[in-house]
Amino acid sequence: GLPGLSGLSKEFEYQALLEAVTPSLHTARKPRDLWVIELTDDWKVANDEVAMQKGSFDDFTLLSKVNFTVKAERTPPEVTIMMEVVLYALGEASEYPNRIDVYAPAGYKFLLNCFYPGEDVRLKGRLVSCRERWTLFNGNYLSGAILMAADRGVRPEYMPMTIKLVASTPAITPLRNDFFVRTHQRLGPAAWGLLSGSFPISMMPTSVMYPGVAGTIVPMFIAIRIRYAIPWGGYMHVSGPRTYKTLCPITKVLLPAENFVPPTCTYDDPML
């Protein structure tokens, strides 16, 4: 019923918001399923008469869920990195997808040939190519890695499948740091997945370890992996929380390189 309305006027457009529970599997539905709407009144309902106004349209395609993860060992800003995409499930097994699209967050850009060196040989017989392509998602253009499958498609026995891709990173971590995966079959899109809050953009991985004892002097170890060489005379600033103080000189370097010279150390730098 339409509470508060005595009738429908042809001068207005009426909209109704409903909630629906979708079927668990697209393949479980009947062929040529239809959505039907009919307009009737109390008199026809009371007399069990058929409504004179009806409309219908074909049911839309349901997309299955893709289960995947994305990780990268090192993610400095504005450089080319290798990322691993691990596919665990590609939706329903009714028809094997012949194409897999991986879309990175805004600011990333896959290389034109987005396979990591050697991946085309390692994945031979499963995936034949990887090409970069832009697409529009929620008003934003995103860079995508378009993976074309071999003749038999991507089959369930391949799972989990690890794919190494090459992309350039943005200057900062995107505000919406989400990866998307979409699969395609002969008749169009088949499944999709979303991974929210993936790895952040960081200059270098660092770790600080020291005994948590107040009011004492203890040794502190700093482990740093630097992507680019620092020339002699450059600075590396280490700043601790308020009330902490680091002391010089550097007394020990673990696993030094051959002919390594310990850097000079001072805590009088005006920048800190």
C-alpha positions as CSV (number, residue, x, y, z in Angstrom):
1,G,0.0,0.0,0.0
2,L,0.9,3.7,-0.3
3,P,0.0,5.3,3.1
4,G,-1.0,8.9,2.9
5,L,-1.8,8.8,-0.9
6,S,-5.2,8.6,-2.3
7,G,-3.9,8.1,-5.8
8,L,-0.9,8.4,-8.1
9,S,-0.5,11.4,-10.4
10,K,1.0,11.3,-13.8
11,E,2.7,14.6,-13.1
12,F,5.2,13.2,-10.6
13,E,7.9,10.6,-10.6
14,Y,7.6,8.2,-7.6
15,Q,10.6,6.4,-6.2
16,A,10.6,3.6,-3.6
17,L,13.6,2.3,-1.6
18,L,13.5,-1.4,-0.8
19,E,16.0,-3.9,0.6
20,A,16.6,-7.2,-1.1
21,V,18.6,-10.3,-0.3
22,T,20.5,-11.6,-3.3
23,P,20.8,-15.3,-4.1
24,S,24.0,-16.9,-2.8
25,L,25.0,-18.2,-6.3
26,H,24.3,-16.7,-9.7
27,T,24.2,-20.2,-11.2
28,A,21.3,-21.2,-8.9
29,R,18.9,-18.8,-10.6
30,K,16.5,-19.8,-13.3
31,P,17.1,-18.7,-16.9
32,R,15.2,-15.6,-18.0
33,D,14.3,-14.5,-14.5
34,L,12.3,-11.3,-14.5
35,W,11.6,-8.4,-12.2
36,V,7.9,-7.6,-12.4
37,I,6.0,-4.5,-11.2
38,E,2.2,-4.1,-11.4
39,L,-0.1,-1.3,-10.4
40,T,-3.5,-2.2,-9.1
41,D,-6.2,-1.0,-6.6
42,D,-8.2,-2.3,-3.7
43,W,-11.2,-3.1,-5.9
44,K,-9.3,-5.4,-8.2
45,V,-7.5,-7.0,-5.3
46,A,-10.8,-7.7,-3.5
47,N,-12.3,-9.2,-6.6
48,D,-9.2,-11.2,-7.5
49,E,-8.8,-9.4,-10.8
50,V,-5.6,-9.1,-12.7
51,A,-4.0,-5.6,-12.8
52,M,-4.1,-3.9,-16.1
53,Q,-0.7,-2.0,-15.7
54,K,2.4,-4.3,-15.6
55,G,6.1,-4.0,-16.4
56,S,9.1,-6.3,-16.3
57,F,12.7,-6.4,-17.1
58,D,15.4,-9.1,-17.1
59,D,17.3,-9.8,-13.9
60,F,20.8,-8.3,-13.7
61,T,24.0,-10.3,-13.5
62,L,25.2,-11.0,-10.0
63,L,29.0,-10.8,-9.4
64,S,30.8,-13.3,-7.2
65,K,33.4,-12.3,-4.6
66,V,37.1,-12.4,-5.3
67,N,39.3,-13.3,-2.3
68,F,42.8,-11.9,-2.7
69,T,45.7,-10.1,-0.9
70,V,48.3,-7.6,-2.0
71,K,51.7,-7.0,-0.3
72,A,55.0,-5.3,-1.1
73,E,58.3,-5.7,0.8
74,R,59.4,-2.1,0.2
75,T,57.2,0.9,-0.6
76,P,59.3,4.2,-0.9
77,P,57.5,7.2,-2.5
78,E,57.8,7.8,-6.2
79,V,59.8,4.8,-7.2
80,T,59.1,1.5,-9.0
81,I,58.3,-1.4,-6.7
82,M,57.3,-5.0,-7.0
83,M,54.0,-6.1,-5.5
84,E,52.7,-9.6,-5.0
85,V,49.0,-10.2,-5.7
86,V,47.8,-13.6,-4.3
87,L,44.5,-14.9,-5.6
88,Y,42.7,-17.4,-3.4
89,A,39.3,-17.7,-5.0
90,L,37.8,-16.1,-8.1
91,G,34.1,-16.6,-7.4
92,E,31.9,-19.3,-8.8
93,A,33.5,-22.1,-10.8
94,S,30.7,-22.2,-13.4
95,E,33.0,-20.7,-16.1
96,Y,36.7,-19.9,-15.8
97,P,37.5,-16.3,-16.2
98,N,39.7,-15.3,-19.2
99,R,40.7,-11.9,-17.8
100,I,41.7,-10.5,-14.4
101,D,41.9,-6.8,-13.7
102,V,43.9,-5.5,-10.7
103,Y,43.3,-1.8,-9.9
104,A,45.6,0.1,-7.6
105,P,44.7,3.1,-5.4
106,A,44.9,6.6,-6.9
107,G,48.5,7.8,-7.4
108,Y,49.9,4.3,-8.3
109,K,50.7,3.6,-11.9
110,F,51.4,0.1,-13.3
111,L,54.1,-0.1,-16.0
112,L,53.0,-0.6,-19.6
113,N,54.3,-4.2,-19.4
114,C,53.3,-4.8,-15.7
115,F,54.7,-8.3,-15.2
116,Y,57.7,-8.4,-12.9
117,P,60.7,-9.8,-14.9
118,G,60.4,-13.5,-15.3
119,E,56.7,-13.7,-14.5
120,D,55.7,-14.3,-18.1
121,V,57.9,-17.5,-18.1
122,R,56.8,-18.6,-14.6
123,L,53.1,-18.2,-15.4
124,K,53.3,-19.6,-18.9
125,G,50.2,-21.7,-19.7
126,R,48.1,-19.7,-17.2
127,L,48.5,-16.0,-18.0
128,V,49.8,-14.8,-21.3
129,S,50.2,-11.0,-20.8
130,C,49.9,-8.0,-18.5
131,R,49.1,-4.6,-19.9
132,E,48.4,-1.3,-18.1
133,R,45.0,0.4,-18.6
134,W,43.2,3.3,-16.9
135,T,39.5,3.0,-15.8
136,L,37.0,5.2,-14.0
137,F,36.0,4.1,-10.4
138,N,33.7,6.3,-8.3
139,G,34.8,9.4,-10.2
140,N,38.5,8.7,-10.0
141,Y,40.8,7.3,-12.8
142,L,42.7,4.4,-11.5
143,S,45.6,2.5,-13.1
144,G,44.9,-1.2,-13.7
145,A,46.9,-4.3,-14.6
146,I,45.0,-6.2,-17.2
147,L,45.9,-9.9,-17.0
148,M,44.9,-12.1,-20.0
149,A,44.5,-15.8,-19.3
150,A,45.6,-18.7,-21.5
151,D,43.1,-20.7,-23.6
152,R,41.7,-22.7,-20.7
153,G,41.1,-19.7,-18.5
154,V,42.1,-19.3,-14.9
155,R,41.1,-22.6,-13.2
156,P,40.3,-23.4,-9.5
157,E,43.2,-25.8,-9.3
158,Y,45.6,-22.9,-9.9
159,M,44.6,-21.3,-6.5
160,P,46.3,-19.9,-4.6
161,M,48.0,-18.1,-7.5
162,T,50.8,-15.5,-6.8
163,I,51.3,-12.8,-9.4
164,K,54.2,-10.4,-9.2
165,L,53.5,-7.0,-10.8
166,V,55.5,-3.8,-11.2
167,A,54.1,-0.3,-10.5
168,S,55.3,3.2,-9.5
169,T,54.3,4.5,-6.1
170,P,52.7,7.9,-5.3
171,A,54.4,10.6,-3.2
172,I,52.2,9.9,-0.1
173,T,49.8,7.2,1.0
174,P,46.5,7.6,-0.8
175,L,43.6,8.8,1.3
176,R,41.5,5.8,0.1
177,N,44.1,3.0,0.0
178,D,42.1,0.3,-1.6
179,F,42.9,-2.3,-4.2
180,F,40.2,-3.8,-6.6
181,V,40.2,-7.0,-8.5
182,R,37.6,-7.8,-11.2
183,T,37.3,-10.9,-13.4
184,H,35.7,-11.2,-16.8
185,Q,34.2,-14.1,-18.7
186,R,32.9,-14.4,-22.2
187,L,29.7,-12.5,-21.5
188,G,31.2,-9.7,-19.3
189,P,32.2,-9.1,-15.6
190,A,31.9,-12.2,-13.4
191,A,33.4,-11.4,-10.0
192,W,35.0,-8.6,-8.0
193,G,36.8,-8.0,-4.8
194,L,38.0,-5.1,-2.6
195,L,41.0,-4.9,-0.3
196,S,40.8,-1.9,2.0
197,G,43.7,-0.3,3.9
198,S,46.7,-1.9,2.1
199,F,50.4,-1.2,2.8
200,P,51.3,2.5,3.3
201,I,54.0,4.5,1.5
202,S,57.1,4.8,3.8
203,M,60.5,6.2,3.1
204,M,62.4,3.3,4.7
205,P,61.7,0.5,7.2
206,T,63.1,1.2,10.6
207,S,63.0,-0.3,14.0
208,V,64.1,1.0,17.4
209,M,64.9,-1.3,20.3
210,Y,65.9,-0.3,23.8
211,P,65.2,-1.5,27.4
212,G,62.2,0.3,28.9
213,V,63.9,1.4,32.1
214,A,63.5,5.0,33.4
215,G,66.3,7.2,34.6
216,T,69.2,5.2,33.2
217,I,71.7,5.1,30.3
218,V,71.2,2.0,28.1
219,P,72.5,0.9,24.7
220,M,70.0,1.6,21.8
221,F,70.2,-0.2,18.5
222,I,68.8,1.4,15.3
223,A,68.2,-0.8,12.2
224,I,67.8,1.0,8.9
225,R,67.5,-0.2,5.3
226,I,68.3,2.7,2.9
227,R,67.2,2.5,-0.7
228,Y,69.7,5.1,-2.0
229,A,73.3,5.8,-1.0
230,I,73.9,8.7,1.3
231,P,76.9,10.8,0.3
232,W,79.6,11.6,2.8
233,G,78.7,14.9,4.5
234,G,75.0,14.2,4.4
235,Y,72.8,14.0,7.5
236,M,70.6,11.4,9.0
237,H,68.5,12.8,11.8
238,V,67.2,10.6,14.6
239,S,64.7,12.3,16.9
240,G,63.3,10.7,20.0
241,P,60.3,11.7,22.1
242,R,60.5,14.6,24.5
243,T,62.7,14.1,27.6
244,Y,64.8,11.5,25.7
245,K,68.4,12.2,24.7
246,T,70.7,10.3,22.4
247,L,74.4,10.2,23.2
248,C,77.4,10.2,20.9
249,P,79.6,8.7,19.6
250,I,78.5,5.6,17.7
251,T,80.2,2.7,19.5
252,K,79.3,-0.3,17.4
253,V,78.0,-1.2,13.9
254,L,76.5,-4.6,13.4
255,L,77.4,-6.4,10.1
256,P,79.4,-3.6,8.6
257,A,80.4,-3.6,5.0
258,E,84.0,-4.0,3.9
259,N,86.1,-0.9,4.6
260,F,83.2,0.6,6.4
261,V,83.9,3.9,8.2
262,P,81.6,4.8,11.1
263,P,79.8,8.1,10.6
264,T,80.4,11.0,12.8
265,C,77.8,11.7,15.4
266,T,76.6,14.9,17.1
267,Y,73.5,15.9,19.1
268,D,74.1,19.7,18.7
269,D,72.4,19.9,15.3
270,P,70.1,23.0,15.3
271,M,67.5,21.2,13.2
272,L,66.5,18.9,16.1
